Amino acid sequence: MKLIWMTDPHLLPNGRTLLGYSGEKRLRLAVERIAEFHSDADYCVVSGDLVDEGDVASYQLFNDIMSSCPVPALTIPGNHDNRSAMRSQCAFPDNCHAEFIQYSIVKDGYRLVMLDTLNEGSAEGLLCEERLRWLDDELARQPELSTSVFCHHPPGKLFLPAQDQNQSDYGHKLLDKLCAAPNVKHLFFGHVHRPVSGHFNGLGFTALQSIALQAPLPYPSWDWDTFVPADEPPAFAIVHLTTDSVVVHFCPFCKATDFLL
């Protein structure tokens, strides 16, 4: 299976920008690159924070941009998203949970599990008991299927102090389940606006740059009162999944200063 993976576009309508960066123009360029070089991908995953303010107009803008993408989109919410607005504007598979935006896709003997970690009113992640039961049921179904999981929030410490929020309860619950499932091959998430890879208790993970803007490394240290975006380009990822391998290529598609208005 070949995926294109993007995260954190943080779209704003009517030409508005995020700290001077145009997520709209950057997403449009990313979609152009995907159409030019990666129309053979099976899916384009967008792992949360599709928009910045959870408004319908921004989701309409997202759909307008993605209509040019030749690859079907799979989306999940991040902490900036609004479930009801997102549901009203985005399409989801028939097996999507009735209350939460989480679902699974099986193709060519490989399963993608898409998790909803939105904790309304908070920047931190959450998986309530209902979402965890759904995950248990999904992993128990066809347990022989190689599986990768996508969510928005990281479940463990990344040694990024400003982004390492108090998610121990959420993270422990998720990792306990994923690490106990031998068919779960990899975990993908966004939220931190940085490329990071490693493993949690043996489970490999990858975090990805934002489409909109990047967070700096903590050297020198910073907090959200002193935050200045890093002078680093946005990127999407090209992900190749087989039953015995996970390969991720990071693909910057413009300069760090492009579409800085």
Protein Blocks (a to p, Z undefined) as FASTA:
>chain_A
ZZdddehklpaeehiaeehiafklmmmmmmmmmmmmmmmpmbdcdeejkbfnopaklmmm
mmmmmmmpcbdcdddddfkbcfklmmmmpccdfklcfkbccddddeehiacddddfbdgh
iabdcddfklmmmmmmmmmgoplbccddddfbdcbdehiaklmccfklmmmmmmmmmmmm
mklmbdcdehkopacdddeehiacdddddfkbccddfbdcddfklgccdddddddddddd
dfkbccdddddfbdfkgoiZZ
